[in-house]
Amino acid sequence: MKALIPALLLTFISITAVLAKGGPPINELCPVDGKAGRVIYRVFSEKGTIIFCCATCLDTYQKSPASYPVAPKAEK
Ligand SMILES: [Zn+2]
């Protein structure tokens, strides 16, 4: 059990490092089609990091960002 803790900590640190660039995403759902967003498909805007469900939606958004208002994550 004790050996698990450093491993979990390392995992947490690497996730944090990935998210640190541009900050955590401001949304949870893809602004284009409303599916669950994935952190690997993201853009950095002045509002913060916006995530998408797939590369196609990311492209669609970047062609016309004003057409897809981003719904911010609900506060927990
Ligand atoms: Zn999408």
N, CA, C, O and the ligand as a Tripos MOL2 file, in Angstrom:
@<TRIPOS>MOLECULE
protein
  305   303    77     0     0
PROTEIN
NO_CHARGES

@<TRIPOS>ATOM
      1 N           0.8340   -1.2150    0.0000 N.3       1 MET1
      2 CA          0.0000    0.0000    0.0000 C.3       1 MET1
      3 C           0.8650    1.2590    0.0000 C.2       1 MET1
      4 O           0.5890    2.2200   -0.7180 O.2       1 MET1
      5 N           1.9300    1.2330    0.8320 N.am      2 LYS2
      6 CA          2.7980    2.4260    0.9040 C.3       2 LYS2
      7 C           3.4610    2.7240   -0.4360 C.2       2 LYS2
      8 O           3.6660    3.8830   -0.7970 O.2       2 LYS2
      9 N           3.7920    1.6610   -1.1680 N.am      3 ALA3
     10 CA          4.4660    1.8440   -2.4540 C.3       3 ALA3
     11 C           3.5540    2.5080   -3.4860 C.2       3 ALA3
     12 O           4.0220    3.1190   -4.4460 O.2       3 ALA3
     13 N           2.2580    2.3770   -3.2710 N.am      4 LEU4
     14 CA          1.2960    2.9480   -4.2180 C.3       4 LEU4
     15 C           1.2780    4.4760   -4.1730 C.2       4 LEU4
     16 O           1.0560    5.1360   -5.1890 O.2       4 LEU4
     17 N           1.5110    5.0170   -3.0010 N.am      5 ILE5
     18 CA          1.3660    6.4700   -2.8400 C.3       5 ILE5
     19 C           2.3430    7.2820   -3.7110 C.2       5 ILE5
     20 O           1.9150    8.2070   -4.4020 O.2       5 ILE5
     21 N           3.6430    6.9520   -3.6890 N.am      6 PRO6
     22 CA          4.5380    7.7210   -4.5870 C.3       6 PRO6
     23 C           4.1540    7.5710   -6.0570 C.2       6 PRO6
     24 O           4.2960    8.5170   -6.8310 O.2       6 PRO6
     25 N           3.6750    6.4060   -6.4460 N.am      7 ALA7
     26 CA          3.2740    6.1900   -7.8370 C.3       7 ALA7
     27 C           2.0940    7.0790   -8.1950 C.2       7 ALA7
     28 O           2.0540    7.6680   -9.2750 O.2       7 ALA7
     29 N           1.1350    7.1720   -7.2850 N.am      8 LEU8
     30 CA         -0.0290    8.0250   -7.5230 C.3       8 LEU8
     31 C           0.3750    9.4920   -7.5880 C.2       8 LEU8
     32 O          -0.1380   10.2620   -8.3990 O.2       8 LEU8
     33 N           1.3010    9.8550   -6.7170 N.am      9 LEU9
     34 CA          1.7740   11.2350   -6.6630 C.3       9 LEU9
     35 C           2.4480   11.6120   -7.9850 C.2       9 LEU9
     36 O           2.2290   12.7000   -8.5200 O.2       9 LEU9
     37 N           3.2640   10.7000   -8.4960 N.am     10 LEU10
     38 CA          3.9460   10.9290   -9.7740 C.3      10 LEU10
     39 C           2.9310   11.1070  -10.9030 C.2      10 LEU10
     40 O           3.0720   11.9950  -11.7430 O.2      10 LEU10
     41 N           1.9150   10.2570  -10.9110 N.am     11 THR11
     42 CA          0.8740   10.3550  -11.9270 C.3      11 THR11
     43 C           0.2050   11.7150  -11.8400 C.2      11 THR11
     44 O          -0.0340   12.3710  -12.8540 O.2      11 THR11
     45 N          -0.0930   12.1270  -10.6220 N.am     12 PHE12
     46 CA         -0.7520   13.4070  -10.4150 C.3      12 PHE12
     47 C           0.1260   14.5520  -10.9220 C.2      12 PHE12
     48 O          -0.3650   15.4760  -11.5700 O.2      12 PHE12
     49 N           1.4090   14.4880  -10.6290 N.am     13 ILE13
     50 CA          2.3250   15.5510  -11.0470 C.3      13 ILE13
     51 C           2.4000   15.6260  -12.5730 C.2      13 ILE13
     52 O           2.4190   16.7210  -13.1350 O.2      13 ILE13
     53 N           2.4440   14.4690  -13.2520 N.am     14 SER14
     54 CA          2.5280   14.5420  -14.7130 C.3      14 SER14
     55 C           1.2360   15.0610  -15.3250 C.2      14 SER14
     56 O           1.2750   15.7660  -16.3330 O.2      14 SER14
     57 N           0.0930   14.7280  -14.7360 N.am     15 ILE15
     58 CA         -1.1750   15.2750  -15.2390 C.3      15 ILE15
     59 C          -1.1830   16.7910  -15.0540 C.2      15 ILE15
     60 O          -1.5960   17.5310  -15.9470 O.2      15 ILE15
     61 N          -0.7260   17.2420  -13.8980 N.am     16 THR16
     62 CA         -0.6760   18.6700  -13.6120 C.3      16 THR16
     63 C           0.2240   19.3790  -14.6150 C.2      16 THR16
     64 O          -0.1020   20.4710  -15.0810 O.2      16 THR16
     65 N           1.3590   18.7610  -14.9490 N.am     17 ALA17
     66 CA          2.2960   19.3730  -15.8900 C.3      17 ALA17
     67 C           1.6580   19.5300  -17.2680 C.2      17 ALA17
     68 O           1.8700   20.5350  -17.9460 O.2      17 ALA17
     69 N           0.8740   18.5320  -17.6770 N.am     18 VAL18
     70 CA          0.2030   18.5990  -18.9770 C.3      18 VAL18
     71 C          -0.8100   19.7410  -18.9840 C.2      18 VAL18
     72 O          -0.9100   20.4940  -19.9530 O.2      18 VAL18
     73 N          -1.5580   19.8580  -17.8870 N.am     19 LEU19
     74 CA         -2.6080   20.8790  -17.8210 C.3      19 LEU19
     75 C          -2.0620   22.2720  -17.5790 C.2      19 LEU19
     76 O          -2.7520   23.2600  -17.8320 O.2      19 LEU19
     77 N          -0.8200   22.3680  -17.0890 N.am     20 ALA20
     78 CA         -0.2810   23.6690  -16.7030 C.3      20 ALA20
     79 C          -0.1620   24.6090  -17.8940 C.2      20 ALA20
     80 O          -0.3310   25.8190  -17.7480 O.2      20 ALA20
     81 N           0.1280   24.0640  -19.0690 N.am     21 LYS21
     82 CA          0.2640   24.9000  -20.2530 C.3      21 LYS21
     83 C          -1.1120   25.4350  -20.6430 C.2      21 LYS21
     84 O          -1.9730   24.6760  -21.0880 O.2      21 LYS21
     85 N          -1.3130   26.7270  -20.4790 N.am     22 GLY22
     86 CA         -2.5960   27.3220  -20.8270 C.3      22 GLY22
     87 C          -3.6460   27.1870  -19.7480 C.2      22 GLY22
     88 O          -4.7410   27.7330  -19.8790 O.2      22 GLY22
     89 N          -3.3280   26.4600  -18.6720 N.am     23 GLY23
     90 CA         -4.2650   26.3120  -17.5670 C.3      23 GLY23
     91 C          -5.2640   25.2080  -17.8470 C.2      23 GLY23
     92 O          -5.3180   24.6740  -18.9550 O.2      23 GLY23
     93 N          -6.0590   24.8660  -16.8360 N.am     24 PRO24
     94 CA         -7.0580   23.8120  -17.0140 C.3      24 PRO24
     95 C          -8.1500   24.2730  -17.9700 C.2      24 PRO24
     96 O          -8.3840   25.4740  -18.1040 O.2      24 PRO24
     97 N          -8.8220   23.3350  -18.6390 N.am     25 PRO25
     98 CA         -9.8830   23.7220  -19.5770 C.3      25 PRO25
     99 C         -11.0220   24.4470  -18.8740 C.2      25 PRO25
    100 O         -11.3420   24.1360  -17.7260 O.2      25 PRO25
    101 N         -11.6370   25.4120  -19.5540 N.am     26 ILE26
    102 CA        -12.7530   26.1620  -18.9720 C.3      26 ILE26
    103 C         -14.0730   25.4490  -19.2320 C.2      26 ILE26
    104 O         -15.0830   25.7780  -18.6110 O.2      26 ILE26
    105 N         -14.0810   24.4780  -20.1410 N.am     27 ASN27
    106 CA        -15.3260   23.7830  -20.4870 C.3      27 ASN27
    107 C         -15.1650   22.2740  -20.2960 C.2      27 ASN27
    108 O         -14.0530   21.7590  -20.1890 O.2      27 ASN27
    109 N         -16.3080   21.5800  -20.2570 N.am     28 GLU28
    110 CA        -16.2800   20.1220  -20.1380 C.3      28 GLU28
    111 C         -16.7950   19.4810  -21.4160 C.2      28 GLU28
    112 O         -16.3420   18.4050  -21.8070 O.2      28 GLU28
    113 N         -17.7490   20.1510  -22.0670 N.am     29 LEU29
    114 CA        -18.3710   19.6020  -23.2640 C.3      29 LEU29
    115 C         -17.8670   20.3300  -24.4960 C.2      29 LEU29
    116 O         -17.5860   21.5280  -24.4660 O.2      29 LEU29
    117 N         -17.7600   19.5750  -25.5770 N.am     30 CYS30
    118 CA        -17.3490   20.1370  -26.8620 C.3      30 CYS30
    119 C         -18.3150   21.2540  -27.2730 C.2      30 CYS30
    120 O         -19.5190   21.0090  -27.3490 O.2      30 CYS30
    121 N         -17.8210   22.4870  -27.5450 N.am     31 PRO31
    122 CA        -18.7240   23.5870  -27.9050 C.3      31 PRO31
    123 C         -19.3780   23.3860  -29.2690 C.2      31 PRO31
    124 O         -20.3920   24.0200  -29.5620 O.2      31 PRO31
    125 N         -18.8210   22.5220  -30.1020 N.am     32 VAL32
    126 CA        -19.3580   22.3390  -31.4530 C.3      32 VAL32
    127 C         -20.5480   21.3760  -31.4550 C.2      32 VAL32
    128 O         -21.5900   21.6910  -32.0300 O.2      32 VAL32
    129 N         -20.4080   20.2080  -30.8210 N.am     33 ASP33
    130 CA        -21.5070   19.2440  -30.8590 C.3      33 ASP33
    131 C         -21.9800   18.7530  -29.4870 C.2      33 ASP33
    132 O         -22.8580   17.8940  -29.4060 O.2      33 ASP33
    133 N         -21.4030   19.2920  -28.4150 N.am     34 GLY34
    134 CA        -21.9080   18.9770  -27.0790 C.3      34 GLY34
    135 C         -21.4640   17.6410  -26.5090 C.2      34 GLY34
    136 O         -21.9310   17.2440  -25.4410 O.2      34 GLY34
    137 N         -20.5650   16.9340  -27.2020 N.am     35 LYS35
    138 CA        -20.0470   15.6790  -26.6440 C.3      35 LYS35
    139 C         -18.9990   15.9840  -25.5780 C.2      35 LYS35
    140 O         -18.5570   17.1240  -25.4350 O.2      35 LYS35
    141 N         -18.6070   14.9520  -24.8310 N.am     36 ALA36
    142 CA        -17.6050   15.1500  -23.7830 C.3      36 ALA36
    143 C         -16.2750   15.5750  -24.4030 C.2      36 ALA36
    144 O         -15.7870   14.9470  -25.3420 O.2      36 ALA36
    145 N         -15.6960   16.6520  -23.8630 N.am     37 GLY37
    146 CA        -14.4290   17.1550  -24.3730 C.3      37 GLY37
    147 C         -13.2570   16.3100  -23.8930 C.2      37 GLY37
    148 O         -13.3150   15.6980  -22.8260 O.2      37 GLY37
    149 N         -12.1870   16.2810  -24.6960 N.am     38 ARG38
    150 CA        -10.9780   15.5580  -24.3140 C.3      38 ARG38
    151 C          -9.8070   16.5310  -24.3440 C.2      38 ARG38
    152 O          -9.6510   17.3250  -25.2720 O.2      38 ARG38
    153 N          -8.9760   16.4420  -23.2820 N.am     39 VAL39
    154 CA         -7.9120   17.4320  -23.0860 C.3      39 VAL39
    155 C          -6.8930   17.4300  -24.2340 C.2      39 VAL39
    156 O          -6.2240   18.4380  -24.4640 O.2      39 VAL39
    157 N          -6.7690   16.3110  -24.9540 N.am     40 ILE40
    158 CA         -5.7740   16.2950  -26.0400 C.3      40 ILE40
    159 C          -6.1890   17.1600  -27.2240 C.2      40 ILE40
    160 O          -5.3400   17.5740  -28.0130 O.2      40 ILE40
    161 N          -7.5020   17.4430  -27.3600 N.am     41 TYR41
    162 CA         -7.9640   18.3350  -28.4310 C.3      41 TYR41
    163 C          -8.2980   19.6710  -27.8080 C.2      41 TYR41
    164 O          -9.3890   19.8500  -27.2650 O.2      41 TYR41
    165 N          -7.3690   20.6160  -27.8780 N.am     42 ARG42
    166 CA         -7.6280   21.8780  -27.1890 C.3      42 ARG42
    167 C          -7.0240   23.0620  -27.9270 C.2      42 ARG42
    168 O          -6.0880   22.9210  -28.7140 O.2      42 ARG42
    169 N          -7.5890   24.2330  -27.6500 N.am     43 VAL43
    170 CA         -7.0100   25.4830  -28.1340 C.3      43 VAL43
    171 C          -6.8720   26.4120  -26.9420 C.2      43 VAL43
    172 O          -7.5940   26.2930  -25.9530 O.2      43 VAL43
    173 N          -5.9330   27.3360  -27.0540 N.am     44 PHE44
    174 CA         -5.7410   28.3240  -26.0020 C.3      44 PHE44
    175 C          -6.3070   29.6430  -26.5030 C.2      44 PHE44
    176 O          -5.8000   30.2150  -27.4680 O.2      44 PHE44
    177 N          -7.3600   30.1280  -25.8490 N.am     45 SER45
    178 CA         -7.9690   31.3990  -26.2290 C.3      45 SER45
    179 C          -7.7460   32.3920  -25.1010 C.2      45 SER45
    180 O          -7.1880   32.0470  -24.0600 O.2      45 SER45
    181 N          -8.1890   33.6350  -25.3150 N.am     46 GLU46
    182 CA         -8.0410   34.6320  -24.2340 C.3      46 GLU46
    183 C          -8.9220   34.2810  -23.0360 C.2      46 GLU46
    184 O          -8.6730   34.7390  -21.9210 O.2      46 GLU46
    185 N          -9.9680   33.4540  -23.2760 N.am     47 LYS47
    186 CA        -10.8400   33.0160  -22.1790 C.3      47 LYS47
    187 C         -10.2070   31.9080  -21.3630 C.2      47 LYS47
    188 O         -10.5740   31.6920  -20.2080 O.2      47 LYS47
    189 N          -9.2480   31.2000  -21.9660 N.am     48 GLY48
    190 CA         -8.6160   30.0590  -21.3110 C.3      48 GLY48
    191 C          -8.5380   28.8900  -22.2760 C.2      48 GLY48
    192 O          -8.7550   29.0450  -23.4780 O.2      48 GLY48
    193 N          -8.2280   27.7250  -21.7410 N.am     49 THR49
    194 CA         -8.1110   26.5360  -22.5760 C.3      49 THR49
    195 C          -9.4980   25.9790  -22.8820 C.2      49 THR49
    196 O         -10.2990   25.7590  -21.9740 O.2      49 THR49
    197 N          -9.7760   25.7540  -24.1540 N.am     50 ILE50
    198 CA        -11.0640   25.1860  -24.5750 C.3      50 ILE50
    199 C         -10.7960   23.7960  -25.1450 C.2      50 ILE50
    200 O          -9.9220   23.6200  -25.9950 O.2      50 ILE50
    201 N         -11.5610   22.8050  -24.6660 N.am     51 ILE51
    202 CA        -11.3540   21.4370  -25.1450 C.3      51 ILE51
    203 C         -12.4940   20.9940  -26.0540 C.2      51 ILE51
    204 O         -13.6120   21.5050  -25.9730 O.2      51 ILE51
    205 N         -12.1870   20.0390  -26.9150 N.am     52 PHE52
    206 CA        -13.1260   19.5160  -27.9210 C.3      52 PHE52
    207 C         -13.1540   18.0060  -27.8540 C.2      52 PHE52
    208 O         -12.2890   17.3890  -27.2320 O.2      52 PHE52
    209 N         -14.1690   17.3960  -28.5080 N.am     53 CYS53
    210 CA        -14.2640   15.9350  -28.4750 C.3      53 CYS53
    211 C         -13.3560   15.2980  -29.5170 C.2      53 CYS53
    212 O         -12.9290   14.1550  -29.3550 O.2      53 CYS53
    213 N         -13.0590   16.0360  -30.5890 N.am     54 CYS54
    214 CA        -12.2500   15.4410  -31.6650 C.3      54 CYS54
    215 C         -11.5700   16.5480  -32.4740 C.2      54 CYS54
    216 O         -11.8970   17.7260  -32.3300 O.2      54 CYS54
    217 N         -10.6230   16.1520  -33.3230 N.am     55 ALA55
    218 CA         -9.8610   17.1070  -34.1210 C.3      55 ALA55
    219 C         -10.7540   17.8510  -35.1180 C.2      55 ALA55
    220 O         -10.4920   19.0090  -35.4420 O.2      55 ALA55
    221 N         -11.8020   17.1920  -35.6000 N.am     56 THR56
    222 CA        -12.7160   17.8240  -36.5620 C.3      56 THR56
    223 C         -13.4220   19.0210  -35.9260 C.2      56 THR56
    224 O         -13.5210   20.0900  -36.5280 O.2      56 THR56
    225 N         -13.9130   18.8220  -34.6920 N.am     57 CYS57
    226 CA        -14.5970   19.9140  -33.9940 C.3      57 CYS57
    227 C         -13.6240   21.0470  -33.6980 C.2      57 CYS57
    228 O         -13.9860   22.2200  -33.7890 O.2      57 CYS57
    229 N         -12.3980   20.7020  -33.3470 N.am     58 LEU58
    230 CA        -11.3860   21.7090  -33.0700 C.3      58 LEU58
    231 C         -11.1810   22.5830  -34.3160 C.2      58 LEU58
    232 O         -11.1360   23.8090  -34.2180 O.2      58 LEU58
    233 N         -11.0570   21.9470  -35.4800 N.am     59 ASP59
    234 CA        -10.8990   22.6620  -36.7550 C.3      59 ASP59
    235 C         -12.1120   23.5420  -37.0380 C.2      59 ASP59
    236 O         -11.9810   24.7050  -37.4190 O.2      59 ASP59
    237 N         -13.3030   22.9550  -36.8430 N.am     60 THR60
    238 CA        -14.5480   23.6760  -37.0950 C.3      60 THR60
    239 C         -14.6020   24.9380  -36.2420 C.2      60 THR60
    240 O         -14.9520   26.0160  -36.7230 O.2      60 THR60
    241 N         -14.2480   24.7840  -34.9700 N.am     61 TYR61
    242 CA        -14.2790   25.9160  -34.0560 C.3      61 TYR61
    243 C         -13.2890   26.9950  -34.4940 C.2      61 TYR61
    244 O         -13.6150   28.1820  -34.4960 O.2      61 TYR61
    245 N         -12.0840   26.5760  -34.8620 N.am     62 GLN62
    246 CA        -11.0460   27.5520  -35.1920 C.3      62 GLN62
    247 C         -11.3730   28.3450  -36.4460 C.2      62 GLN62
    248 O         -10.9070   29.4740  -36.6000 O.2      62 GLN62
    249 N         -12.1750   27.7670  -37.3540 N.am     63 LYS63
    250 CA        -12.5740   28.4870  -38.5620 C.3      63 LYS63
    251 C         -13.5720   29.5880  -38.2220 C.2      63 LYS63
    252 O         -13.6300   30.6110  -38.9040 O.2      63 LYS63
    253 N         -14.3650   29.3780  -37.1590 N.am     64 SER64
    254 CA        -15.4100   30.3310  -36.8270 C.3      64 SER64
    255 C         -15.7200   30.3230  -35.3270 C.2      64 SER64
    256 O         -16.7900   29.8770  -34.9120 O.2      64 SER64
    257 N         -14.7690   30.8220  -34.5100 N.am     65 PRO65
    258 CA        -14.9450   30.7280  -33.0440 C.3      65 PRO65
    259 C         -16.2170   31.4180  -32.5490 C.2      65 PRO65
    260 O         -16.8050   30.9850  -31.5570 O.2      65 PRO65
    261 N         -16.6510   32.4920  -33.2300 N.am     66 ALA66
    262 CA        -17.8120   33.2420  -32.7530 C.3      66 ALA66
    263 C         -19.1020   32.4340  -32.8760 C.2      66 ALA66
    264 O         -20.0770   32.7230  -32.1820 O.2      66 ALA66
    265 N         -19.1230   31.4200  -33.7530 N.am     67 SER67
    266 CA        -20.3320   30.6200  -33.9690 C.3      67 SER67
    267 C         -20.5740   29.5990  -32.8630 C.2      67 SER67
    268 O         -21.6710   29.0510  -32.7460 O.2      67 SER67
    269 N         -19.5440   29.3440  -32.0480 N.am     68 TYR68
    270 CA        -19.6670   28.2830  -31.0460 C.3      68 TYR68
    271 C         -19.3560   28.8160  -29.6560 C.2      68 TYR68
    272 O         -18.2220   28.7130  -29.1880 O.2      68 TYR68
    273 N         -20.3780   29.3950  -28.9800 N.am     69 PRO69
    274 CA        -20.1260   29.9000  -27.6330 C.3      69 PRO69
    275 C         -19.7310   28.7460  -26.7080 C.2      69 PRO69
    276 O         -20.3260   27.6700  -26.7460 O.2      69 PRO69
    277 N         -18.7300   28.9910  -25.8900 N.am     70 VAL70
    278 CA        -18.2330   27.9510  -24.9880 C.3      70 VAL70
    279 C         -18.9750   28.0380  -23.6720 C.2      70 VAL70
    280 O         -18.9630   29.0780  -23.0140 O.2      70 VAL70
    281 N         -19.6260   26.9380  -23.2820 N.am     71 ALA71
    282 CA        -20.3040   26.8950  -21.9950 C.3      71 ALA71
    283 C         -19.2930   26.5540  -20.9160 C.2      71 ALA71
    284 O         -18.7290   25.4600  -20.9220 O.2      71 ALA71
    285 N         -19.0560   27.4760  -19.9870 N.am     72 PRO72
    286 CA        -18.0690   27.1790  -18.9440 C.3      72 PRO72
    287 C         -18.5350   26.0240  -18.0540 C.2      72 PRO72
    288 O         -19.7290   25.7910  -17.8680 O.2      72 PRO72
    289 N         -17.5540   25.3210  -17.5200 N.am     73 LYS73
    290 CA        -17.7680   24.2490  -16.5640 C.3      73 LYS73
    291 C         -18.6370   24.7190  -15.4060 C.2      73 LYS73
    292 O         -18.4830   25.8460  -14.9350 O.2      73 LYS73
    293 N         -19.5360   23.8800  -14.9490 N.am     74 ALA74
    294 CA        -20.3100   24.2270  -13.7620 C.3      74 ALA74
    295 C         -19.3980   24.2160  -12.5370 C.2      74 ALA74
    296 O         -18.5760   23.3130  -12.3820 O.2      74 ALA74
    297 N         -19.5420   25.2060  -11.6780 N.am     75 GLU75
    298 CA        -18.7270   25.2490  -10.4480 C.3      75 GLU75
    299 C         -19.1220   24.1070   -9.5320 C.2      75 GLU75
    300 O         -20.3010   23.7920   -9.3710 O.2      75 GLU75
    301 N         -18.0930   23.4840   -8.9240 N.am     76 LYS76
    302 CA        -18.4060   22.3740   -8.0250 C.3      76 LYS76
    303 C         -18.1920   22.7920   -6.5810 C.2      76 LYS76
    304 O         -18.4040   21.9920   -5.6690 O.2      76 LYS76
    305 ZN        -17.1960   17.8480  -30.8670 Zn       77 ZN77
@<TRIPOS>BOND
     1     1     2 1
     2     2     3 1
     3     3     4 2
     4     3     5 am
     5     5     6 1
     6     6     7 1
     7     7     8 2
     8     7     9 am
     9     9    10 1
    10    10    11 1
    11    11    12 2
    12    11    13 am
    13    13    14 1
    14    14    15 1
    15    15    16 2
    16    15    17 am
    17    17    18 1
    18    18    19 1
    19    19    20 2
    20    19    21 am
    21    21    22 1
    22    22    23 1
    23    23    24 2
    24    23    25 am
    25    25    26 1
    26    26    27 1
    27    27    28 2
    28    27    29 am
    29    29    30 1
    30    30    31 1
    31    31    32 2
    32    31    33 am
    33    33    34 1
    34    34    35 1
    35    35    36 2
    36    35    37 am
    37    37    38 1
    38    38    39 1
    39    39    40 2
    40    39    41 am
    41    41    42 1
    42    42    43 1
    43    43    44 2
    44    43    45 am
    45    45    46 1
    46    46    47 1
    47    47    48 2
    48    47    49 am
    49    49    50 1
    50    50    51 1
    51    51    52 2
    52    51    53 am
    53    53    54 1
    54    54    55 1
    55    55    56 2
    56    55    57 am
    57    57    58 1
    58    58    59 1
    59    59    60 2
    60    59    61 am
    61    61    62 1
    62    62    63 1
    63    63    64 2
    64    63    65 am
    65    65    66 1
    66    66    67 1
    67    67    68 2
    68    67    69 am
    69    69    70 1
    70    70    71 1
    71    71    72 2
    72    71    73 am
    73    73    74 1
    74    74    75 1
    75    75    76 2
    76    75    77 am
    77    77    78 1
    78    78    79 1
    79    79    80 2
    80    79    81 am
    81    81    82 1
    82    82    83 1
    83    83    84 2
    84    83    85 am
    85    85    86 1
    86    86    87 1
    87    87    88 2
    88    87    89 am
    89    89    90 1
    90    90    91 1
    91    91    92 2
    92    91    93 am
    93    93    94 1
    94    94    95 1
    95    95    96 2
    96    95    97 am
    97    97    98 1
    98    98    99 1
    99    99   100 2
   100    99   101 am
   101   101   102 1
   102   102   103 1
   103   103   104 2
   104   103   105 am
   105   105   106 1
   106   106   107 1
   107   107   108 2
   108   107   109 am
   109   109   110 1
   110   110   111 1
   111   111   112 2
   112   111   113 am
   113   113   114 1
   114   114   115 1
   115   115   116 2
   116   115   117 am
   117   117   118 1
   118   118   119 1
   119   119   120 2
   120   119   121 am
   121   121   122 1
   122   122   123 1
   123   123   124 2
   124   123   125 am
   125   125   126 1
   126   126   127 1
   127   127   128 2
   128   127   129 am
   129   129   130 1
   130   130   131 1
   131   131   132 2
   132   131   133 am
   133   133   134 1
   134   134   135 1
   135   135   136 2
   136   135   137 am
   137   137   138 1
   138   138   139 1
   139   139   140 2
   140   139   141 am
   141   141   142 1
   142   142   143 1
   143   143   144 2
   144   143   145 am
   145   145   146 1
   146   146   147 1
   147   147   148 2
   148   147   149 am
   149   149   150 1
   150   150   151 1
   151   151   152 2
   152   151   153 am
   153   153   154 1
   154   154   155 1
   155   155   156 2
   156   155   157 am
   157   157   158 1
   158   158   159 1
   159   159   160 2
   160   159   161 am
   161   161   162 1
   162   162   163 1
   163   163   164 2
   164   163   165 am
   165   165   166 1
   166   166   167 1
   167   167   168 2
   168   167   169 am
   169   169   170 1
   170   170   171 1
   171   171   172 2
   172   171   173 am
   173   173   174 1
   174   174   175 1
   175   175   176 2
   176   175   177 am
   177   177   178 1
   178   178   179 1
   179   179   180 2
   180   179   181 am
   181   181   182 1
   182   182   183 1
   183   183   184 2
   184   183   185 am
   185   185   186 1
   186   186   187 1
   187   187   188 2
   188   187   189 am
   189   189   190 1
   190   190   191 1
   191   191   192 2
   192   191   193 am
   193   193   194 1
   194   194   195 1
   195   195   196 2
   196   195   197 am
   197   197   198 1
   198   198   199 1
   199   199   200 2
   200   199   201 am
   201   201   202 1
   202   202   203 1
   203   203   204 2
   204   203   205 am
   205   205   206 1
   206   206   207 1
   207   207   208 2
   208   207   209 am
   209   209   210 1
   210   210   211 1
   211   211   212 2
   212   211   213 am
   213   213   214 1
   214   214   215 1
   215   215   216 2
   216   215   217 am
   217   217   218 1
   218   218   219 1
   219   219   220 2
   220   219   221 am
   221   221   222 1
   222   222   223 1
   223   223   224 2
   224   223   225 am
   225   225   226 1
   226   226   227 1
   227   227   228 2
   228   227   229 am
   229   229   230 1
   230   230   231 1
   231   231   232 2
   232   231   233 am
   233   233   234 1
   234   234   235 1
   235   235   236 2
   236   235   237 am
   237   237   238 1
   238   238   239 1
   239   239   240 2
   240   239   241 am
   241   241   242 1
   242   242   243 1
   243   243   244 2
   244   243   245 am
   245   245   246 1
   246   246   247 1
   247   247   248 2
   248   247   249 am
   249   249   250 1
   250   250   251 1
   251   251   252 2
   252   251   253 am
   253   253   254 1
   254   254   255 1
   255   255   256 2
   256   255   257 am
   257   257   258 1
   258   258   259 1
   259   259   260 2
   260   259   261 am
   261   261   262 1
   262   262   263 1
   263   263   264 2
   264   263   265 am
   265   265   266 1
   266   266   267 1
   267   267   268 2
   268   267   269 am
   269   269   270 1
   270   270   271 1
   271   271   272 2
   272   271   273 am
   273   273   274 1
   274   274   275 1
   275   275   276 2
   276   275   277 am
   277   277   278 1
   278   278   279 1
   279   279   280 2
   280   279   281 am
   281   281   282 1
   282   282   283 1
   283   283   284 2
   284   283   285 am
   285   285   286 1
   286   286   287 1
   287   287   288 2
   288   287   289 am
   289   289   290 1
   290   290   291 1
   291   291   292 2
   292   291   293 am
   293   293   294 1
   294   294   295 1
   295   295   296 2
   296   295   297 am
   297   297   298 1
   298   298   299 1
   299   299   300 2
   300   299   301 am
   301   301   302 1
   302   302   303 1
   303   303   304 2
@<TRIPOS>SUBSTRUCTURE
     1 MET1         2 RESIDUE 1 A MET
     2 LYS2         6 RESIDUE 1 A LYS
     3 ALA3        10 RESIDUE 1 A ALA
     4 LEU4        14 RESIDUE 1 A LEU
     5 ILE5        18 RESIDUE 1 A ILE
     6 PRO6        22 RESIDUE 1 A PRO
     7 ALA7        26 RESIDUE 1 A ALA
     8 LEU8        30 RESIDUE 1 A LEU
     9 LEU9        34 RESIDUE 1 A LEU
    10 LEU10       38 RESIDUE 1 A LEU
    11 THR11       42 RESIDUE 1 A THR
    12 PHE12       46 RESIDUE 1 A PHE
    13 ILE13       50 RESIDUE 1 A ILE
    14 SER14       54 RESIDUE 1 A SER
    15 ILE15       58 RESIDUE 1 A ILE
    16 THR16       62 RESIDUE 1 A THR
    17 ALA17       66 RESIDUE 1 A ALA
    18 VAL18       70 RESIDUE 1 A VAL
    19 LEU19       74 RESIDUE 1 A LEU
    20 ALA20       78 RESIDUE 1 A ALA
    21 LYS21       82 RESIDUE 1 A LYS
    22 GLY22       86 RESIDUE 1 A GLY
    23 GLY23       90 RESIDUE 1 A GLY
    24 PRO24       94 RESIDUE 1 A PRO
    25 PRO25       98 RESIDUE 1 A PRO
    26 ILE26      102 RESIDUE 1 A ILE
    27 ASN27      106 RESIDUE 1 A ASN
    28 GLU28      110 RESIDUE 1 A GLU
    29 LEU29      114 RESIDUE 1 A LEU
    30 CYS30      118 RESIDUE 1 A CYS
    31 PRO31      122 RESIDUE 1 A PRO
    32 VAL32      126 RESIDUE 1 A VAL
    33 ASP33      130 RESIDUE 1 A ASP
    34 GLY34      134 RESIDUE 1 A GLY
    35 LYS35      138 RESIDUE 1 A LYS
    36 ALA36      142 RESIDUE 1 A ALA
    37 GLY37      146 RESIDUE 1 A GLY
    38 ARG38      150 RESIDUE 1 A ARG
    39 VAL39      154 RESIDUE 1 A VAL
    40 ILE40      158 RESIDUE 1 A ILE
    41 TYR41      162 RESIDUE 1 A TYR
    42 ARG42      166 RESIDUE 1 A ARG
    43 VAL43      170 RESIDUE 1 A VAL
    44 PHE44      174 RESIDUE 1 A PHE
    45 SER45      178 RESIDUE 1 A SER
    46 GLU46      182 RESIDUE 1 A GLU
    47 LYS47      186 RESIDUE 1 A LYS
    48 GLY48      190 RESIDUE 1 A GLY
    49 THR49      194 RESIDUE 1 A THR
    50 ILE50      198 RESIDUE 1 A ILE
    51 ILE51      202 RESIDUE 1 A ILE
    52 PHE52      206 RESIDUE 1 A PHE
    53 CYS53      210 RESIDUE 1 A CYS
    54 CYS54      214 RESIDUE 1 A CYS
    55 ALA55      218 RESIDUE 1 A ALA
    56 THR56      222 RESIDUE 1 A THR
    57 CYS57      226 RESIDUE 1 A CYS
    58 LEU58      230 RESIDUE 1 A LEU
    59 ASP59      234 RESIDUE 1 A ASP
    60 THR60      238 RESIDUE 1 A THR
    61 TYR61      242 RESIDUE 1 A TYR
    62 GLN62      246 RESIDUE 1 A GLN
    63 LYS63      250 RESIDUE 1 A LYS
    64 SER64      254 RESIDUE 1 A SER
    65 PRO65      258 RESIDUE 1 A PRO
    66 ALA66      262 RESIDUE 1 A ALA
    67 SER67      266 RESIDUE 1 A SER
    68 TYR68      270 RESIDUE 1 A TYR
    69 PRO69      274 RESIDUE 1 A PRO
    70 VAL70      278 RESIDUE 1 A VAL
    71 ALA71      282 RESIDUE 1 A ALA
    72 PRO72      286 RESIDUE 1 A PRO
    73 LYS73      290 RESIDUE 1 A LYS
    74 ALA74      294 RESIDUE 1 A ALA
    75 GLU75      298 RESIDUE 1 A GLU
    76 LYS76      302 RESIDUE 1 A LYS
    77 ZN77       305 GROUP 0 **** ****
